[in-house]
Amino acid sequence: MNSLRGGWPACFPELTQSNDQAVKKLLEATHTVTVVAQESVFHMGAPCHSYLLSVDGTIRVQLTAESGREVTLYRVRSGDSCILTTSCLLSGEHYPAEGVAETDVTALVIGHREFQHALDESAGFRRFVFSNLSKRLTDVIRRMEAVTFTPIDKRLAEVLLDSRSSDSMTTITHQALAVELGTAREVVSRHLKRFESEGWITLGRGQIEITDPENLVRIRETDSE
């Protein structure tokens, strides 16, 4: 397996600029993996054997209930570590959720033994690991707070605005919106129909046109009561 040390600086300068011998040894042991879009990165219930750092692409980490309903927990993007991978490596637990490549993904992989050795020997690597873990944990808590306490119409307006292209079109499906918002597809469809009746969007087959972005911005920025 090939080292990708030359590919580290842009994403992880904290490690490549370190003079720590344990970190340098770690970089030499690192290899890359590529996963094509829509393929699984890790499965719920599977053991965790490696530390994962994303170089390019997006991984969606999600939970799936027995009913089949899905909810997005967070995304791992370029320059990110995966909070569940880190947690499972540290605790020895199996994955409590699944990771799916939303796009083609290139990631750096560090084996458990190499990860643990660097964690034991390098204060700099420990700071890197736990700083990334705390940042990602904060992101997850904020997301769960939004899912729990922020009204659906506010979050729906935000996702529509964020996902639109230059021509104000988005190809996101009702089901994908439901997964993103952590709710049922029927709830999303009901709110989309209301938005359409207000003249804010136009629903089409497989796409949504934003016809009145100003009102969507107003909904997104309205303080919740």
C-alpha positions, 0 to 999 in steps of 0.5 A, spaced: 500 500 500 502 506 497 504 512 502 500 519 500 505 523 504 505 528 498 498 529 499 497 531 506 499 538 506 493 541 503 488 538 508 492 536 514 498 541 515 498 540 523 501 533 521 506 534 515 509 540 518 511 536 525 518 534 527 515 529 531 518 522 529 512 518 531 508 523 527 513 522 521 513 514 522 505 515 522 505 518 515 510 513 512 505 508 514 499 511 511 495 509 505 489 511 501 483 508 499 478 510 494 470 509 494 465 511 489 459 514 490 453 511 493 458 505 496 458 503 503 464 506 507 462 502 513 456 498 516 452 499 522 455 493 527 462 492 523 468 493 527 473 499 526 480 497 524 482 504 522 483 511 523 479 515 517 481 522 514 478 525 508 482 528 503 477 529 497 469 527 497 463 527 502 461 521 506 454 521 509 454 518 516 446 516 517 442 512 522 437 507 519 431 505 524 427 498 523 422 502 520 427 504 514 427 511 516 433 514 515 436 520 518 443 524 517 448 525 523 453 529 519 458 529 513 465 528 513 468 532 508 475 534 505 480 535 511 475 532 516 476 526 521 470 521 522 467 522 529 465 515 529 471 512 527 475 515 532 470 514 537 470 506 535 477 506 535 478 509 542 473 505 545 473 498 541 466 498 540 463 497 533 460 502 528 453 504 531 451 507 524 453 507 517 457 511 512 455 512 505 460 515 500 455 521 497 461 523 492 467 519 489 471 519 496 479 519 497 481 518 504 487 516 508 487 510 512 491 509 518 491 502 521 489 501 529 496 499 531 499 505 528 494 510 530 495 507 537 502 507 537 502 515 535 497 516 540 501 514 545 508 517 543 506 524 540 503 529 544 502 533 537 498 527 534 493 527 541 492 534 540 490 533 533 486 527 534 482 530 540 481 537 537 478 534 531 474 529 535 471 535 539 470 539 533 466 534 530 462 532 536 460 540 537 457 539 529 453 533 531 450 536 537 448 542 533 445 538 528 441 534 533 439 540 536 436 543 529 433 536 528 429 536 535 428 544 536 428 547 529 421 547 525 421 543 519 419 549 514 425 553 517 430 547 516 427 545 509 427 552 506 435 552 508 436 546 505 433 548 498 437 555 498 443 551 500 442 546 494 440 550 489 444 551 482 445 557 479 439 557 475 435 556 482 434 549 480 435 543 485 434 536 483 434 533 490 428 528 491 423 528 497 426 522 500 433 525 500 430 531 503 427 527 509 433 524 510 437 530 511 431 533 515 430 527 519 423 526 518 418 522 514 417 523 506 410 525 507 412 531 512 416 533 507 412 533 501 406 536 505 411 542 506 413 543 499 406 543 497 405 549 501 411 552 499 408 551 492 401 554 493 405 560 496 408 561 490 415 560 493 417 554 489 415 550 483 415 542 483 417 538 477 419 531 476 425 530 480 427 537 481 424 543 484 425 550 482 426 556 487 421 562 484 421 566 490 428 565 494 426 572 498 421 568 502 425 562 503 430 566 506 425 570 510 422 563 513 429 561 514 431 567 518 425 567 522 426 566 529 422 560 532 417 562 537 
